[in-house]
């Protein structure tokens, strides 16, 4: 029996194609489909129901030492109103989960974990609470919505009672929307330079969503399902647990892990520190970005070849839509391109030629630094035919 | 089966959920509404080469959706005279308008006799189990 988010009825009534995901009934897309939702997010904005994710409240005098012990990033760097990417490591430097930590006030933190790992992460953390932190799994009480994309700031600014959080990623604060108290943070999982996540109470999440959907519709900001959520995060080269990360993989294989692991001199000992420091010295494999140089298809599991020899496989991949830009903004034309993340031997460099095998075809590809780059308030696709990496 | 599944009159259908419309001397081929609905969001189409000679119910092209890859078969023997190149950058046209803008291939020199092996709208609707 799968769970329903507070927006289940809304999704069903608005053309959401509901599927089972990590024990939840969620829309894979709405009527216009994955490609249209991806493109709408990049040009105007998208609304995401992410209430399936796990949310743990961590508070009291023991909160900070608890978080410093069990998370890989340095929670003490966070002032109230700030957030950071972090991981939960085992002693061997392998991930229990990756997570986002929000500091909402003195001795008051919110830790967001993946839906599929909620129980495992909860068990891991609560069994290791040696500092008497007050822990609560508040997932059933607090919903989570995301508003992502270039017009999201205007959209939210027009609906919130109080000013938006300060400019710059990872800033947040308490606010009100249509009489509902909520927390608003400049974070998200789409790579959008302008992006927000909202945490309203479970019972009032549908009101907040309805207000966003209504005001968003006039601006081309649309509800987005799991399908485009995945193509957006892939285009932004963000890792997904169970694909780039896994229980048996060293955390530092993923380049973005370095954003969530603080091994600096000021960092006290923490779970997995020694193993992670050793991993940072070098690993036989790591995750690379691979772009195909011709039209075609590739999927997770597709073999990657170099000089005709199989060297690894794609951990995530699909055909991802993109706008052709004109004058620094998305134009009217779009195209699709195959993009993937791959676990390959260390030492590859951007520009290295590879090939990807899918069904009966072999696609020429290239290791690249990024698939897209922030450009003002847009995320602009990088076109690889022109020789960029 | 949704009652809203579209099965236009005047087309010929295969049991593999392709449709054919005879237009002048050409046979226009596409995926049925049921097929695109089952596949979900279509993200890539691998079209056949121009001039390719196809056999009836031989492999014609591949359609990829978020969920899966599906082989599409030629409803009639014939030669590929035209492919819908708009699908290369906008594969979602198949979801949006499978009997119109989302057509796949046009065949020339197609085998008229092969039409007899295909279903009309009523027979295809019955196959889908709407039981009209």
Interface residues (C-beta under 8 A of the other chain):
Chain A: X17 X28 X29 X32 X33 X34 X35 X36 X227 X295 X296 X297 X318 X319 X333 X334 X335 X336 X338 X359 X361
Chain B: X40 X41 X42 X43 X44 X46 X62 X64 X66 X69 X88 X89 X90 X91 X92 X95 X96
